[in-house]
């Protein structure tokens, strides 16, 4: 079973206090969120921060589906609670569609 990587970008509101709070939440992510991530065939998930820009690298196995993950998240009250809370800190990157959060990035180079 070969893994696949997906990379995403999202901005935080450019406020030092809010950024610090966001980082603190991610030091102790709710167990239900971790369970949701692992249960959707995501093998590894890393989030990086520079200034107020976030990068997420998600490694999935062959059973992962963006559609199934979205449907599961929409039907999970705890995930919806987390996402609503995180939106306090997040803002869409330029040229995003209304309500669009994490934007899938295109790979342009590989060594």
Secondary structure, DSSP 4 states (H G I P E B T S, - for coil): ---EEEEEEEEEPS-HHHHHHHHHHHHS--HHHHHHHHHTTEEEEEEEEETTEEEEEEEE-TT--HHHHHHHHHT-HHHHHHHHHHTTTEEPPTTPPTT--SEEPPP----
